[in-house]
Amino acid sequence: MSERAQSPEVERLRETGRAWLSEGDFAAAAARFDQALALEPENAGLWVDIARLRYRSGEQEQSIEAVERALDFAPDDASALLFRGQIARDAEGLLAGLRWIERGLRFHPDDPALLHDHAAILIDLDRAAEGLVSLRRLAEIAPDTPALFYLQAVIAARAGNFGLARDLLRRLPPGASDRPVAMLLGAVISLEEGQHASAAQTLEALALRQPDNARVQRLLARALYLAGSHRQVITRFGDLAAREGQAPYLRELVAMSHEAMGDRAAASIYLDLAASDRDWDLVALEPAAPPNMDGGGSNIVTVRNRIRASIGSGATGAATATARTLLDSRPGAGDAFSLFGDSMLAAGDAQAALAVYSRAARIRTNWPLAYRMAAAADDLGDTQRAEEIIEAYLRNGGNEIEAIELYGAMLARRGAWSRMAQLLDTVIDRSGENPQVLALRSYAAFELRQFEEALGWAWRAYQAQPASRPAIAVLARSTQDAALKARLEEKLIAIDNR
């Protein structure tokens, strides 16, 4: 039964249920939806309401089942296609989400919610010209949509028009301007405009709300460094940068902060870590729990920190027991699956960890989860699956430099240079002038004996960041200019001897 044909009583129950859901009273919302379901069990819109309730209440697996039930009853339902696209985007990546949204737009070309998500995904894929088409249509039919200003600000910032981007952000209503995505964009704009202290202040507040967001942490480190807060960089990020698998950029920031404080010996330690070849053996991510955990509390953040603290101290049995209890209390929750997988991986049971991580990935796949899934596959000796996990993550829209470097190293290990070049071309088209990615692309071209291309890529990497060791190294390798090669090799020696 379509939503248009529902009875007034079902409509009333759904409205009341959605009101309770917005208040966070899941039991009251479920009761109203159950009453409506008894009256109209094939109402697709009602099943979408149930899917959203289950997702918010920690039953994400069951949420997927509910939205698929909605699509069984009404394959063209706009709200079902929208929510299914949002789930696909979180679980499989931007391209997967885009397919569902575009399917919805074929049935409902003027649906505001579908147009919004269509524009947002295209912008995230760096297809801003296509995204603008949907954005303009959205402005015509729903001009009061707050996200219009945010999405336009993203496009302006990516085009380098930071003044316009700032003006557009200022037009957001107070509630929208306090959302994490708007705060992050505002901080990036402040960095680009040279307002480093202001960016650091915003990122500090955002880091408190999203302590596991690695991008926020790296941007905060950069903002503090540029603001001259070198002691804060060292205090806050020194231990993190020393851990295995950390990005070279974070290590370089800590090194430069030590150097600014006059401690060249400490700086050299972090520069050595940044310049050294990574150990590409995959391992479980280091836990990031606050010290002095009291063990109390039952909310997800407290339980997560308790599990990570147990893993960090080597108490894998306690971590597993806590994670199992969490999973039993939140069956179908993506975060519960991820934490249980962490405890299994830390305990050495890679097979169980991979199985649990795979269930978490049906709900939401981010880089830390993809990394740990690959870690589990590698521990099992299945290097091909580990490679496929990273490749799938990148092809579906992931652009983290750590993922790109890791996948490049995997391909380089077996000499798959053509495949590596194809992937890097896709990433560069999507992500722009990252010196490490450009350096990898030069390396691949050199190995393919495409020497002129290798030199071109090397120059692009060097121009993007002249102090980048990978950029200096590939340019020294590619150039035929003896004087330039000698000067670049001197720079490499100077970096390595710092």
PLY file of the C-alpha trace (Angstrom):
ply
format ascii 1.0
element vertex 498
property float x
property float y
property float z
element edge 497
property int vertex1
property int vertex2
end_header
0.00 0.00 0.00
1.45 3.39 -0.90
1.69 6.22 1.60
-0.86 8.19 -0.39
-3.54 5.56 0.26
-3.04 5.28 4.01
-5.96 5.78 6.39
-6.27 8.89 8.59
-5.67 6.72 11.69
-2.41 5.33 10.30
-1.33 8.83 9.33
-2.03 10.04 12.87
-0.12 7.15 14.43
2.85 7.71 12.13
2.98 11.41 12.89
2.84 10.73 16.62
5.50 8.02 16.32
7.82 10.33 14.40
7.33 13.01 17.05
8.36 10.56 19.79
11.32 9.47 17.66
12.50 13.07 17.35
12.35 13.28 21.16
14.47 10.13 21.49
11.70 8.09 23.11
12.17 4.92 21.08
9.72 2.80 23.08
6.87 5.28 22.59
7.67 5.62 18.88
7.78 1.84 18.46
4.41 1.46 20.16
2.76 3.89 17.71
4.39 2.29 14.69
3.32 -1.16 15.87
-0.27 0.04 16.13
-0.11 1.45 12.61
1.50 -1.74 11.31
-1.37 -3.81 12.66
-3.72 -1.71 10.52
-1.60 -1.49 7.35
1.20 -4.08 7.29
2.18 -3.27 3.69
2.53 0.51 4.07
5.96 1.29 2.59
6.28 4.70 4.26
5.52 3.13 7.64
8.28 0.57 7.10
10.68 3.45 6.39
9.64 5.01 9.71
10.38 1.69 11.38
13.74 1.50 9.59
14.71 4.95 10.85
13.62 4.04 14.38
15.67 0.85 14.33
18.71 2.67 12.97
18.61 5.34 15.66
17.97 2.83 18.46
21.07 0.78 17.58
19.43 -1.96 15.50
21.09 -1.09 12.20
20.96 -4.59 10.72
17.25 -4.76 11.41
16.93 -1.28 9.94
18.27 -2.53 6.61
15.75 -5.37 6.67
12.93 -2.88 7.30
13.81 -0.54 4.44
14.18 -3.48 2.08
10.72 -4.58 3.19
9.45 -1.12 2.26
10.97 -1.46 -1.20
9.34 -4.86 -1.63
5.95 -3.19 -1.14
6.74 -0.01 -3.15
9.91 -0.13 -5.30
9.39 3.52 -6.27
8.83 4.95 -2.79
10.88 8.14 -2.47
11.55 7.93 1.26
12.57 4.26 1.01
14.95 4.91 -1.88
16.42 7.90 -0.04
17.07 5.96 3.16
18.39 2.94 1.25
20.79 5.28 -0.54
21.96 6.76 2.75
22.62 3.27 4.13
24.47 2.26 0.96
26.58 5.42 1.12
27.61 4.66 4.70
28.23 0.95 4.12
29.58 0.74 0.58
30.69 4.24 -0.34
29.60 7.30 -2.25
29.12 5.61 -5.61
26.85 2.94 -4.15
24.74 5.59 -2.43
24.58 7.62 -5.63
23.04 4.73 -7.55
20.11 4.47 -5.13
19.57 8.24 -5.07
19.57 8.43 -8.86
17.08 5.58 -8.98
14.86 7.63 -6.69
15.19 10.71 -8.88
14.06 8.76 -11.93
10.71 8.28 -10.16
10.66 11.60 -8.25
12.78 14.19 -10.11
11.64 17.06 -7.88
11.86 15.43 -4.46
13.82 17.91 -2.26
15.45 15.28 -0.04
16.64 13.24 -3.03
17.94 16.37 -4.78
19.82 17.38 -1.63
21.57 14.03 -1.25
22.26 13.85 -4.97
24.02 17.21 -4.89
25.91 16.38 -1.68
27.26 13.07 -2.98
28.31 14.57 -6.32
30.13 17.38 -4.52
31.90 14.83 -2.29
32.96 13.03 -5.47
34.38 16.32 -6.82
31.71 16.42 -9.52
30.58 19.89 -8.50
29.26 20.90 -11.93
26.80 18.00 -11.87
25.96 18.65 -8.24
25.11 22.26 -9.04
22.37 21.11 -11.41
20.54 19.37 -8.54
21.38 22.21 -6.17
19.81 24.80 -8.47
16.69 22.71 -8.88
16.50 22.34 -5.10
16.77 26.12 -4.76
13.82 26.53 -7.12
11.47 24.14 -5.34
12.67 24.48 -1.71
14.55 27.79 -1.40
14.45 27.76 2.42
16.52 24.55 2.68
19.40 25.45 5.11
21.77 22.99 3.45
21.67 25.04 0.24
24.10 27.52 1.75
26.35 24.82 3.21
26.66 22.90 -0.07
27.33 26.09 -2.00
29.98 26.97 0.59
31.67 23.60 0.01
31.78 24.23 -3.75
33.16 27.74 -3.24
35.84 26.53 -0.81
36.97 23.76 -3.15
37.24 26.33 -5.94
39.48 28.46 -3.69
36.90 31.23 -3.16
37.14 31.26 0.62
35.57 34.67 1.10
32.41 33.56 -0.65
32.45 30.26 1.25
32.64 32.16 4.56
29.76 34.44 3.56
27.62 31.45 2.66
28.34 29.75 5.98
27.27 32.90 7.81
23.84 32.57 6.20
23.22 29.25 7.92
20.70 29.32 10.77
22.21 28.87 14.27
21.28 25.20 14.57
22.80 24.32 11.21
25.97 26.34 11.79
26.72 24.28 14.93
26.64 20.97 13.07
30.03 19.18 12.85
30.21 19.41 9.04
29.68 23.17 9.14
32.21 23.58 11.97
34.79 21.56 10.03
34.29 23.58 6.87
34.55 26.81 8.84
37.84 25.64 10.37
39.25 24.70 6.96
38.31 28.13 5.61
39.98 29.79 8.61
43.16 27.80 7.95
43.19 28.84 4.32
42.63 32.49 5.29
45.51 32.40 7.77
43.30 32.59 10.87
45.13 29.71 12.54
44.18 30.37 16.16
40.50 30.67 15.23
40.71 27.38 13.29
42.37 25.68 16.25
39.64 26.89 18.61
36.90 25.48 16.36
38.75 22.20 15.86
39.33 21.85 19.62
35.57 22.04 20.16
34.94 19.60 17.32
37.56 17.14 18.60
35.72 16.98 21.94
32.55 15.97 20.07
34.31 13.57 17.67
37.38 12.17 19.47
37.83 9.36 16.93
37.78 11.58 13.85
41.36 11.26 12.54
40.91 14.07 10.02
39.85 16.49 12.75
42.87 15.47 14.84
45.30 16.06 11.94
43.75 19.43 11.11
43.91 20.43 14.76
47.60 19.53 14.86
48.19 21.63 11.74
46.23 24.58 13.09
48.11 24.53 16.40
51.45 24.34 14.60
50.63 27.21 12.27
49.39 29.24 15.25
52.78 28.76 16.90
51.40 26.54 19.68
54.31 24.10 19.36
54.19 22.87 22.95
50.52 21.98 22.55
51.30 20.01 19.38
53.96 18.02 21.22
51.87 17.45 24.34
48.71 16.52 22.52
50.04 14.56 19.53
53.52 13.31 20.47
52.42 9.92 21.78
49.91 9.44 18.96
52.48 10.24 16.25
54.90 7.68 17.72
52.41 4.84 17.35
52.70 2.32 14.56
50.85 3.13 11.35
50.45 6.88 11.92
50.49 9.25 8.95
53.88 10.78 8.06
52.28 14.25 8.01
51.37 14.10 11.71
54.88 12.93 12.56
56.39 15.79 10.53
54.25 18.33 12.42
55.41 16.95 15.77
59.01 16.95 14.52
58.81 20.55 13.34
57.26 21.56 16.68
60.17 19.94 18.55
62.57 21.76 16.23
60.79 25.07 16.84
61.24 24.44 20.58
64.97 23.85 20.03
64.92 20.08 20.62
66.55 18.78 17.44
67.19 15.35 18.94
63.48 14.75 19.54
62.69 16.22 16.11
65.02 13.72 14.43
63.17 10.79 16.01
59.87 11.81 14.47
61.47 12.71 11.14
63.02 9.25 11.02
59.59 7.74 11.63
58.03 9.92 8.93
60.75 9.20 6.37
61.14 5.48 7.01
59.38 2.87 4.94
56.23 1.80 6.65
55.83 -1.62 8.13
52.99 -2.72 5.92
52.13 -5.70 8.09
48.62 -4.90 9.22
47.91 -4.77 12.92
45.03 -3.79 15.15
44.62 -0.07 15.63
46.01 1.35 18.84
43.24 2.05 21.33
42.54 5.68 22.18
40.87 5.62 25.57
41.22 8.38 28.13
43.32 7.57 31.21
41.92 6.74 34.64
38.82 4.95 33.43
36.54 4.28 36.36
34.74 1.38 34.70
31.31 2.82 35.41
28.57 3.94 33.08
26.68 2.16 30.35
26.37 4.62 27.45
28.10 3.66 24.21
30.97 6.15 24.57
31.77 5.00 28.10
31.60 1.32 27.13
33.71 1.96 24.03
36.40 3.65 26.13
36.30 0.81 28.66
36.85 -1.75 25.88
39.70 0.23 24.37
41.31 0.77 27.76
41.20 -3.00 28.35
42.75 -3.68 24.93
45.44 -1.08 25.56
46.41 -2.69 28.86
46.47 -6.19 27.36
43.32 -7.33 29.20
41.79 -8.86 26.08
39.55 -11.19 28.08
37.90 -8.27 29.85
37.62 -6.40 26.54
35.91 -9.37 24.90
33.48 -9.84 27.78
32.49 -6.16 27.77
32.13 -6.12 23.98
29.99 -9.27 24.06
27.69 -7.71 26.66
27.39 -4.59 24.52
26.56 -6.63 21.43
23.95 -8.63 23.33
22.30 -5.40 24.47
22.49 -3.78 21.01
21.98 -6.60 18.51
22.49 -5.33 14.99
24.38 -2.15 16.02
27.34 -1.30 13.81
29.42 0.18 16.64
28.85 -2.91 18.77
30.02 -5.17 15.94
33.12 -3.02 15.41
34.08 -3.07 19.08
33.54 -6.81 19.37
35.72 -7.26 16.29
38.41 -5.11 17.92
38.42 -7.33 20.99
38.62 -10.48 18.83
41.50 -9.08 16.78
43.37 -8.01 19.91
42.86 -11.52 21.34
44.40 -13.04 18.21
41.22 -14.51 16.70
41.44 -12.92 13.26
38.84 -15.25 11.74
36.17 -14.23 14.24
37.21 -10.58 13.97
36.85 -10.58 10.19
33.39 -12.17 10.38
32.20 -9.55 12.88
33.81 -6.66 11.00
32.05 -7.81 7.84
28.71 -7.41 9.60
29.73 -3.94 10.80
30.66 -3.04 7.21
27.10 -3.75 6.07
26.11 -0.75 8.16
28.98 1.72 7.94
32.44 1.40 6.38
35.01 4.05 7.23
38.79 3.90 6.89
39.54 2.56 10.40
37.10 -0.30 9.84
38.43 -1.07 6.35
41.96 -1.04 7.78
41.08 -3.46 10.55
39.23 -5.77 8.16
42.35 -5.87 6.02
44.41 -6.46 9.16
42.33 -9.49 10.03
42.57 -10.85 6.46
46.33 -10.34 6.45
46.67 -12.10 9.81
44.91 -15.08 8.20
47.43 -15.05 5.36
44.83 -13.92 2.84
46.76 -11.02 1.32
44.54 -11.00 -1.76
41.44 -10.34 0.33
43.28 -7.66 2.30
44.13 -5.95 -0.98
40.56 -6.28 -2.27
39.18 -4.69 0.92
41.39 -1.61 0.54
40.75 -1.38 -3.21
36.96 -1.54 -2.74
37.15 1.19 -0.12
39.11 3.50 -2.43
37.02 2.81 -5.52
33.85 3.67 -3.64
34.99 7.15 -2.74
37.56 6.81 0.06
40.47 9.23 -0.30
42.46 8.96 2.95
46.17 9.24 2.21
46.89 6.28 4.52
44.60 4.06 2.45
46.18 5.22 -0.80
49.71 4.67 0.49
48.87 1.24 1.86
47.20 0.10 -1.34
50.07 1.48 -3.40
52.55 -0.47 -1.28
50.49 -3.66 -1.72
50.52 -3.27 -5.51
54.18 -2.29 -5.58
55.04 -5.41 -3.59
53.88 -7.54 -6.50
54.78 -5.17 -9.32
51.22 -4.32 -10.41
52.26 -0.92 -11.74
49.55 -0.47 -14.38
46.82 -1.19 -11.86
48.45 1.16 -9.40
48.60 3.94 -12.02
44.92 3.50 -12.90
43.84 3.74 -9.28
46.02 6.78 -8.59
44.62 8.56 -11.67
41.12 8.08 -10.24
42.18 9.34 -6.82
43.99 12.38 -8.25
40.96 13.32 -10.34
38.86 13.14 -7.19
41.22 14.54 -4.57
43.54 17.04 -6.24
47.21 17.86 -5.73
48.29 15.73 -2.76
52.12 15.50 -2.94
52.29 11.96 -1.59
49.74 10.68 -4.12
51.48 12.51 -6.96
54.82 11.05 -5.85
53.34 7.55 -5.91
51.99 8.23 -9.40
55.47 9.29 -10.55
56.93 6.13 -9.06
54.41 3.98 -10.94
55.12 5.76 -14.24
58.87 5.29 -13.75
58.43 1.56 -13.17
56.30 1.40 -16.34
59.24 3.05 -18.14
57.13 6.10 -18.92
59.98 8.41 -18.01
58.60 11.70 -19.32
55.33 11.11 -17.47
57.26 10.18 -14.34
59.11 13.49 -14.50
55.86 15.40 -15.02
54.21 13.77 -12.01
57.35 14.33 -9.93
57.35 18.06 -10.72
53.68 18.30 -9.76
54.44 16.60 -6.44
57.41 18.87 -5.78
55.50 22.03 -6.67
52.64 20.98 -4.39
55.01 20.61 -1.41
58.74 21.30 -1.94
59.61 20.08 1.57
57.95 16.68 1.10
60.52 13.89 1.23
58.57 11.63 -1.19
58.28 14.52 -3.66
61.99 15.31 -3.44
62.90 11.64 -3.84
60.82 11.01 -6.98
62.04 14.22 -8.63
65.66 13.25 -7.89
64.97 9.84 -9.39
63.23 11.16 -12.52
65.24 14.23 -13.54
68.11 14.06 -16.04
69.45 17.43 -14.89
72.64 16.49 -13.02
72.84 19.75 -11.07
69.21 19.51 -9.97
69.63 15.86 -9.04
72.66 16.69 -6.91
70.82 19.52 -5.12
67.81 17.30 -4.44
70.00 14.50 -3.13
71.64 17.00 -0.77
68.18 17.95 0.49
67.38 14.29 1.13
70.62 13.83 3.07
69.86 16.95 5.11
66.38 15.67 5.93
67.69 12.23 6.90
70.46 13.71 9.09
68.25 16.10 11.01
0 1
1 2
2 3
3 4
4 5
5 6
6 7
7 8
8 9
9 10
10 11
11 12
12 13
13 14
14 15
15 16
16 17
17 18
18 19
19 20
20 21
21 22
22 23
23 24
24 25
25 26
26 27
27 28
28 29
29 30
30 31
31 32
32 33
33 34
34 35
35 36
36 37
37 38
38 39
39 40
40 41
41 42
42 43
43 44
44 45
45 46
46 47
47 48
48 49
49 50
50 51
51 52
52 53
53 54
54 55
55 56
56 57
57 58
58 59
59 60
60 61
61 62
62 63
63 64
64 65
65 66
66 67
67 68
68 69
69 70
70 71
71 72
72 73
73 74
74 75
75 76
76 77
77 78
78 79
79 80
80 81
81 82
82 83
83 84
84 85
85 86
86 87
87 88
88 89
89 90
90 91
91 92
92 93
93 94
94 95
95 96
96 97
97 98
98 99
99 100
100 101
101 102
102 103
103 104
104 105
105 106
106 107
107 108
108 109
109 110
110 111
111 112
112 113
113 114
114 115
115 116
116 117
117 118
118 119
119 120
120 121
121 122
122 123
123 124
124 125
125 126
126 127
127 128
128 129
129 130
130 131
131 132
132 133
133 134
134 135
135 136
136 137
137 138
138 139
139 140
140 141
141 142
142 143
143 144
144 145
145 146
146 147
147 148
148 149
149 150
150 151
151 152
152 153
153 154
154 155
155 156
156 157
157 158
158 159
159 160
160 161
161 162
162 163
163 164
164 165
165 166
166 167
167 168
168 169
169 170
170 171
171 172
172 173
173 174
174 175
175 176
176 177
177 178
178 179
179 180
180 181
181 182
182 183
183 184
184 185
185 186
186 187
187 188
188 189
189 190
190 191
191 192
192 193
193 194
194 195
195 196
196 197
197 198
198 199
199 200
200 201
201 202
202 203
203 204
204 205
205 206
206 207
207 208
208 209
209 210
210 211
211 212
212 213
213 214
214 215
215 216
216 217
217 218
218 219
219 220
220 221
221 222
222 223
223 224
224 225
225 226
226 227
227 228
228 229
229 230
230 231
231 232
232 233
233 234
234 235
235 236
236 237
237 238
238 239
239 240
240 241
241 242
242 243
243 244
244 245
245 246
246 247
247 248
248 249
249 250
250 251
251 252
252 253
253 254
254 255
255 256
256 257
257 258
258 259
259 260
260 261
261 262
262 263
263 264
264 265
265 266
266 267
267 268
268 269
269 270
270 271
271 272
272 273
273 274
274 275
275 276
276 277
277 278
278 279
279 280
280 281
281 282
282 283
283 284
284 285
285 286
286 287
287 288
288 289
289 290
290 291
291 292
292 293
293 294
294 295
295 296
296 297
297 298
298 299
299 300
300 301
301 302
302 303
303 304
304 305
305 306
306 307
307 308
308 309
309 310
310 311
311 312
312 313
313 314
314 315
315 316
316 317
317 318
318 319
319 320
320 321
321 322
322 323
323 324
324 325
325 326
326 327
327 328
328 329
329 330
330 331
331 332
332 333
333 334
334 335
335 336
336 337
337 338
338 339
339 340
340 341
341 342
342 343
343 344
344 345
345 346
346 347
347 348
348 349
349 350
350 351
351 352
352 353
353 354
354 355
355 356
356 357
357 358
358 359
359 360
360 361
361 362
362 363
363 364
364 365
365 366
366 367
367 368
368 369
369 370
370 371
371 372
372 373
373 374
374 375
375 376
376 377
377 378
378 379
379 380
380 381
381 382
382 383
383 384
384 385
385 386
386 387
387 388
388 389
389 390
390 391
391 392
392 393
393 394
394 395
395 396
396 397
397 398
398 399
399 400
400 401
401 402
402 403
403 404
404 405
405 406
406 407
407 408
408 409
409 410
410 411
411 412
412 413
413 414
414 415
415 416
416 417
417 418
418 419
419 420
420 421
421 422
422 423
423 424
424 425
425 426
426 427
427 428
428 429
429 430
430 431
431 432
432 433
433 434
434 435
435 436
436 437
437 438
438 439
439 440
440 441
441 442
442 443
443 444
444 445
445 446
446 447
447 448
448 449
449 450
450 451
451 452
452 453
453 454
454 455
455 456
456 457
457 458
458 459
459 460
460 461
461 462
462 463
463 464
464 465
465 466
466 467
467 468
468 469
469 470
470 471
471 472
472 473
473 474
474 475
475 476
476 477
477 478
478 479
479 480
480 481
481 482
482 483
483 484
484 485
485 486
486 487
487 488
488 489
489 490
490 491
491 492
492 493
493 494
494 495
495 496
496 497
